[in-house]
């Protein structure tokens, strides 16, 4: 799998992120476009495709996140954060265009789960992150890009994984999330491929 917008293990441009660096306020909302992705040589017996983007580098504790005078240690244990859960893509699909599924930040989240070409999109983890925020709380379906803490000592990785599946429709229903889809795919994955982008909002971290 490849992207027209970033190379494997290289930086993701800010327009494909939820937040971008800002010299005055540290961060600002960005264009939040989904990146363009493409693949080839799908198995002939694939009946549908799924795409998941997750960040495995999210702090396991949020006490110091974006706090002045504090940093998030590189030694802190990390957990997964799902940015995009897309299922039921037709098996004939060979690419997703940049901005096709997401353009701009939508306070309270984009609608779902129904999406383009019969596909469905699950809830990403901004749903839980903004749950107590009166201005932003809502159901965040589809893609919402990187916004790592601006005081994190490490860059974050964003892993886009494509799965070719032996079923035509994912059994996950309703407002499903990443772990549900991963569980539903067990035993049904014919092939998979991934590309990883890197992102930071900390000007002291070089990538």
C-alpha positions in Angstrom: 0.0 0.0 0.0 1.2 3.5 -0.7 0.0 7.1 -0.3 0.2 10.0 -2.6 0.6 12.3 0.4 3.4 10.8 2.5 6.0 8.0 2.4 6.2 5.1 4.7 7.6 6.0 8.1 7.9 9.6 7.0 6.0 12.8 8.2 2.3 13.3 7.5 1.7 16.8 6.1 -0.5 19.0 8.5 -3.4 19.2 6.0 -4.1 15.5 6.7 -4.2 16.1 10.5 -6.9 17.3 12.9 -4.5 19.8 14.4 -1.5 21.7 13.0 1.3 23.5 14.8 0.7 27.2 15.7 3.5 29.5 16.9 1.2 31.5 19.1 -1.4 29.1 20.5 0.8 25.9 20.1 -1.9 24.2 18.0 -4.8 25.1 15.7 -7.4 23.1 13.9 -6.3 21.9 10.5 -7.8 20.8 7.1 -8.4 17.3 8.4 -8.3 15.7 5.0 -8.1 11.9 4.8 -4.9 11.1 2.9 -4.9 9.5 -0.5 -4.2 5.7 -0.3 -3.8 3.2 -3.1 -3.1 -0.6 -3.4 -2.9 -3.3 -6.0 -2.8 -7.1 -6.4 -5.8 -7.8 -4.3 -6.6 -11.5 -3.8 -9.2 -12.7 -6.4 -11.4 -14.2 -3.6 -11.6 -11.1 -1.6 -15.3 -10.1 -1.0 -14.8 -6.8 0.8 -12.1 -4.5 2.2 -11.6 -2.8 5.5 -9.3 0.1 6.4 -8.2 1.0 9.9 -6.0 3.8 11.1 -4.7 3.8 14.6 -2.0 5.5 16.7 -0.2 3.1 19.1 1.6 5.9 20.8 -1.1 7.7 22.8 -0.3 8.4 26.5 -1.9 5.9 28.9 -2.5 8.7 31.3 -3.8 12.1 30.3 -2.7 14.1 33.4 0.0 16.0 31.7 -1.5 16.3 28.2 -1.1 19.8 26.8 -0.2 21.3 30.2 2.1 24.2 30.3 5.4 23.5 32.2 4.9 19.7 31.9 6.1 17.1 29.4 4.8 13.6 28.6 7.7 11.3 29.2 8.9 8.9 26.5 8.9 6.2 29.2 5.1 6.5 29.8 3.2 3.4 28.7 1.2 3.9 25.5 -2.2 2.7 24.2 -4.0 2.6 20.9 -6.2 5.4 19.6 -8.4 4.7 16.6 -8.6 7.5 14.0 -10.5 5.7 11.2 -12.5 2.5 11.0 -13.9 1.9 7.5 -15.6 -1.4 6.5 -17.6 -2.8 3.6 -15.4 -1.2 0.9 -16.2 -3.0 -2.4 -13.4 -5.5 -3.3 -12.9 -3.8 -6.6 -11.7 -0.6 -4.8 -8.0 0.2 -5.6 -7.7 3.6 -4.1 -9.1 6.3 -1.8 -8.6 9.8 -3.0 -7.3 12.5 -0.6 -10.3 14.3 1.0 -12.8 11.8 -0.3 -14.0 10.7 3.1 -13.0 13.7 5.3 -12.5 17.4 4.8 -12.4 19.8 7.7 -13.0 19.4 11.4 -16.7 19.0 12.3 -17.5 19.9 15.9 -19.6 17.1 17.4 -18.4 14.8 14.7 -19.3 13.8 11.1 -22.4 11.6 10.5 -22.3 7.8 10.1 -22.1 4.9 9.9 -23.4 4.9 6.2 -20.8 6.2 3.8 -19.6 6.2 0.2 -20.2 3.3 -2.2 -22.0 1.2 0.3 -19.2 1.3 2.9 -19.7 2.1 6.6 -17.6 4.0 9.0 -17.3 3.4 12.7 -16.7 5.7 15.6 -13.2 7.0 16.1 -11.7 7.6 19.5 -12.3 11.4 19.5 -15.8 10.4 20.5 -14.5 9.4 24.0 -11.9 12.2 24.1 -14.4 15.0 23.6 -17.2 13.3 25.7 -16.9 15.9 28.5 -16.3 18.9 26.2 -19.6 20.9 25.9 -18.5 22.5 22.6 -17.2 19.3 20.9 -19.0 16.3 22.5 -20.7 14.0 19.9 -20.3 10.9 17.8 -17.2 11.1 15.6 -17.7 8.8 12.7 -15.1 8.3 10.0 -11.7 9.9 9.7 -10.3 12.5 12.1 -6.6 12.9 11.8 -3.6 13.3 14.1 -3.6 15.7 17.1 -1.0 14.4 19.4 -0.1 16.3 22.6 2.1 19.3 21.9 4.2 18.5 24.9 4.9 14.8 24.1 8.5 13.8 24.0 8.0 11.3 21.2 6.5 11.5 17.7 3.4 9.5 17.1 2.9 6.8 14.4 -0.3 6.5 12.4 -0.7 3.1 10.9 -3.1 2.7 8.0 -3.9 -1.0 7.5 -5.9 -2.4 4.6 -7.6 -5.8 5.1 -8.9 -8.0 2.3 -11.7 -10.1 3.7 -13.7 -13.3 2.8 -17.0 -11.7 3.7 -19.0 -9.1 1.8 -20.3 -7.3 4.9 -18.7 -6.8 8.3 -20.8 -8.3 11.1 -20.2 -5.3 13.3 -23.4 -3.3 13.6 -24.6 0.2 14.7 -22.0 2.7 16.0 -19.2 0.2 16.0 -15.6 0.9 17.0 -12.1 -0.3 16.1 -11.8 -3.2 18.6 -15.2 -4.6 17.4 -14.1 -4.7 13.8 -10.7 -6.3 14.7 -12.6 -9.0 16.6 -15.0 -9.5 13.7 -12.2 -9.9 11.2 -10.4 -12.7 13.0 -10.3 -15.8 10.8 -11.6 -13.8 7.8 -8.5 -11.9 6.7 -7.1 -13.1 3.4 -4.4 -10.5 3.1 -3.3 -7.2 4.6 -0.9 -4.3 4.0 0.0 -1.2 5.9 1.7 2.2 5.6 2.8 4.3 8.6 3.0 8.1 8.8 4.6 10.1 11.6 3.4 13.3 13.2 4.2 15.6 16.1 3.0 19.0 17.3 6.0 19.4 19.6 8.5 21.8 18.0 11.3 20.2 20.1 10.7 16.8 18.5 12.4 16.1 15.2 11.0 13.7 12.7 
